[in-house]
Amino acid sequence: MPLPSDDRSNTTSEQMELLSALDRSMAIIEFTPDGTVLRANRNYLKIFGYQEQQIRGLHHRALCQADYANSSAFNNFWCRLQEGQSISGQYLYVSAEGCLVWLEASYNPVFAADGQLLKIIQFASDVSTRVKAERCDNERTRLFTQIAERTHNSLVITNAKGVVVYINEAVTHLLGYQPEEVLGQPVALMLNMVYPERNLLTYIRQHLSSGHPYRGEELIYSKFQQPLLCALGVSPIFDAQGALSHTLSVITDITDNKIHEVLQQKALEAMARDAPLTEVMTLICQEVERIAPDVIASILRVDEQGRLRPLASPSLPQSYSQALDGIAIGPNVGSCGTAAFRGTSVMVSDIGSDPLWADYKNLALPLGLRSCWSTPIKASNDQVIGTFAFYYRENRSPNNFHLRLVQMCTHLCALALGRESARLQIRQLAFYDSLTSLPNRNLLLAQADQAIASAKHHNQSLAVLYIDLDRFKQVNDSLGRTAGDELLCVVTERLREQISDTDLLGRLSGDEFIVVLNSCTHVQAADTVKCLQELLSIPCQIAGITLTPSACIGISLYPDNGQDLETLLHHADLAMYHAKTNGRERFSFFSSEMNVLAQERLALEAALREAVRAQCLYLHYQPQVDLKSGQIHGIEALARWHDPVLGHISPTRFIPLAEECGLIDEISHWALNESCRQLAEWRRQGLNIPTVSVNVSSTNFHNLDLARYLIETLEQHALLPGDLILEITESVMMDTNLSTMRNLHEVHALGIGLAMDDFGTGYSSLGYLRRIPLSALKLDKSFVNGMEHDVAAQALTHAVIRIGDSLNLTVIAEGVETEAQRFLLDAQGCKVGQGYLFSQPLPPDLLADWLKTSTVALASGYPLPGV
């Protein structure tokens, strides 16, 4: 739209063309001096959405935001125009539809020749799109800054030349650099200390040039030279032309995670595979020195006498460790001996001058050791059991990184030492009698096998004595169990007094002892037995009463009466019973006539085969109870056999016999099917029994169809895999048959539970536990028996419970007979108990009655009923 002029005769053709061009390209509007719209061109009308007749006569205020239009700022703005000032800038307006419009505009006053203000012309361009984009960019920048400052990750932005243009607050917190120290500086100022042996930044640039981000784990040193294990991610940022313009680096401190991942995982793996203690400790030292190359690690154990015993120091000479071996801890015994004595960390930054090292600096200084920081390793009861030390080759103190390492290492060392202590305690309980400390049957078998092998090699004979005390049950019944235990200890000491160090002495159970006499003839055995009986018969005071002990002794000779200890024991046992038939304090040598028992075994086998064929075996069920709540945890199915002629046959007799004669698979299948059937029947009666446990033999796991049979049995009775638990013995762990391990894992994969029965009574390594996917450990009753009176037994049960907890296994205590035992087990963290305190094994109908009664007792708060 051509702009009118008050003096068109003075307007040249060139000016008209310019005005016409402006009219086409720009938004133009004219106002009267007081701000009333005179006219607007098409571009202006289009921007604001007005018709020409609508906009003409509007005041300039109508085009502005209300707040601004009614403000003094607007009035001042218009006064300046009226005074003849030209004003330009970026302004915000409101369209006819109420939309915001940004204009890049200039206001130009037009005067007449006499100086009178004629009008004000605005030339404008719509910049709304650009302004909105800029504002979005500004908002994004603001949001990025807020997010960057709130994240825990350290963020570093560099330009294409590697110059730092931005760091967030987390960088300052992690690395110690203030923004003014690094902005405008090469990023190498912060990151070039990573692995000096290679130029990391050059490597990263080469990686980014391919357009891919870099990811890695690096050792970064802070401004204060503190080492940090960090995850470093560097991403390229490209401009519109595809050229690298910036990089974004994200730095995350993973020191603790890495220490946990590398150090703890390797140490725990070594413990899980039952590695020797020194191997575990050496591994810890080596991993620490790899993570922190500026330290030399050392681990010492403190023995029961308070003396230092080296365990691991792979980077120190063996002579140094030998010099420390046996040194008593004390207030001035270097860093380690003093730390163990005080029970707190000891830091010596100058070995040469510190009085704590006065007597020991000549050991350390020649090796270049200048400072030493030692931290005590403590057991769960806060007892100092060792020390963990860092040596340095310069006078210094540990940094924060070293502090974090030591916290992890002392924890692992305490765990390893505790595991070793538990292993030794379990070995003591598993292989030695808890009352007399004599070797038990397991250890005696192993030792006797060696003795027999030696006798065979040297063509010598040996004698096995089976000793059974006379009237011991009468002592127990009349004077009490404590008196019986005291008598057993007296007998043990007398046997030790008579038996030489080259011979073997062990306790089988109860009042039965075994002696193996090496290089012993028939005559020598008789003479020794006479001396033993004479020594045993010396009167002694037990519970205030004078007793005269005596024993019957059976004797078998190698090689005449057997080639292995089991046979010799069996024959000596037969001889002992023969002696007892002749009265007290007798002894008897084994003779072939005594093999009548072998004939009885054959008769027993025949009777068992008939019982299996005729389905005369039956099951009793013993409940397993939550020690805290009293609720039923599960039941164990136990096979029973009553023969019309032989009477009740103990499972300890017919189960081993079934394994020997090949009946165990058939019996196991029957027991599994019957227990599942009975569980389903109980549930139909409304009895809530969570699981049923069934004992299975190691030979059952040789059957490749075991998993299929189990599933079919469960489906037949509408049970789930989780309803069934198979109880196995330690012999299964040691079974080398290839199908055994496969079956165990298949059973586990099905969801059927596996429980280790009689845990700790065998002689398998704890390392076998990690091979088998167990869900429970059954604490053998020998661990529980007498624990209320025996602190050592309590410690041992606690050790086994801790093993179960560390492996996430439910521990079920067997043989719980007293409330005191129940209380102690519950206090130690054992969850489940089984034993006569709750109920003896019961037939199905009586167990159902027991369950109903126990539910009432539980609801009323009364103790569960025993039977």
ABEGO torsion letter per residue (X at the ends): XBBBBABAAABBAAAAAAAAAAAAABBBBBBBAAGBBABBBAAAAAAAGBBAAAABGBBAAAABBAAAAABAAAAAAAAAAAAGBBBBEBBBBBBAAGBBBBBBBBBBBBBBAAGBBABBBBBBBBAAAAAAAAAAAAAAAAAAAAAAAABABBBBBBBAAGBBABBBAAAAAAAGBBAAAABGBBAAAAAAABGAABBAAAAAAAAAAAGBBBBBBBBBBBAAGBBBBBBBBBBBBBBAAGBBABBBBBBBBAAAAAAAAAAAAAAAAAAAAGBBAAAAAAAAAAAAAAABAABBBBBBBBBAAGBBBBABBAABBAAAAAAABGBBBBABBEAAAAAAAAGBBBBBABAAABAAAAAAAAAAAAAGBABBBBBBBBBAAGBBAEBBBBBBABBBBBBAAAAAAAAAAAAAAAAAAAAAAAAAAAAAAAABBAAAGBBBAAAAAAAAAAAAAAAAAAGBBBBBBBBBBBGAAAAAAAAEAAAAAAAAAAAAAAAAAABBAABBBBBABEABBBBBBBGBBAAAAAAAAAAAAAAAABBBBBGGBBBBBBBBBBBBBOAAAEABAAAAAAAAAAAAAAAAAAEBGBBBBBBAAAAAAAAAAAAAAAAAAAAAAAGABBBBBBBBBBAAAGBBAEBBBBBBBBBAAAEBBBAAAAAAAAAAAGAAAAAAAAAAAAAAAAAAAAAAAGBBBABBBBBBBAAAAABAAAAAAAAAAAAAAGBBAAABBBBBBAAAAABABAAAAAAAAAAAAAGBBBBBBGBGABABBAAAAAABBBABBBBBAAAABGAAABAAAAAAAAAAAAAAAAAGBBBBBBGBABAAAAAAAAAAGBABBBEAAABBBBBAAAAAAAAAAAAAAAAAGBBBBBX
